[in-house]
Amino acid sequence: MARSLWLTGDPEADALLSDDLDALLIGMTLDQQVPMEKAFSGPRVIAERMGGRFDVAAIAAMPVEDFVALCSQRPAVHRFPGSMGARVHQVCQALVAEWQGSAVHLVEGVEDGAELRRRIEALPGFGRQKASIFVALLAKQYGIRPEGWQQAAGEYGQDGFRSVADVVDEPSLQKVRETKKQVKAAAKAARTPAS
């Protein structure tokens, strides 16, 4: 099934994410403390700087300081190119060591959504929330839907505009941003003692 993701607004970056599960996983890795579009554009920038192809094995084989330097070139791949470049390098090394160098092997052959989330959660930098969002993204937009994926994705498996899993165009991106703003405001209000 042909996929056509819209996560960055950049047709070339989105085409790479649509065609390459490794690139999508690394976009998810980068998705913290920067706008979503910046995070998911990162794999295309990395690919361009490495000769035009997104290559997990080549990244994993590079000395980490060389890869961080590549991520730090202007414009930097992330707001924190040092720590996030090192994190991407770690994820690529984990894919090579555990999953034959491919996110396809990470998601194939799982018994259920809970196993898929456990596999993702075992990657460097993927806590429960990020793993749950990635399960939802795989299911909603990539068609990878093992039994029980909605339970594994938690609230992100529901209908609505909660995360990157629900972004299909600019209006849905704005709805996700509004939802996140409301959730943050509610959490802040819950922490603030009543006067």
Helices and strands as residue ranges (DSSP letters): H 11-19, H 21-30, H 36-49, H 56-61, H 64-72, H 81-98, H 103-107, H 113-121, H 128-142, H 149-153, G 154-157, G 164-166, H 170-191
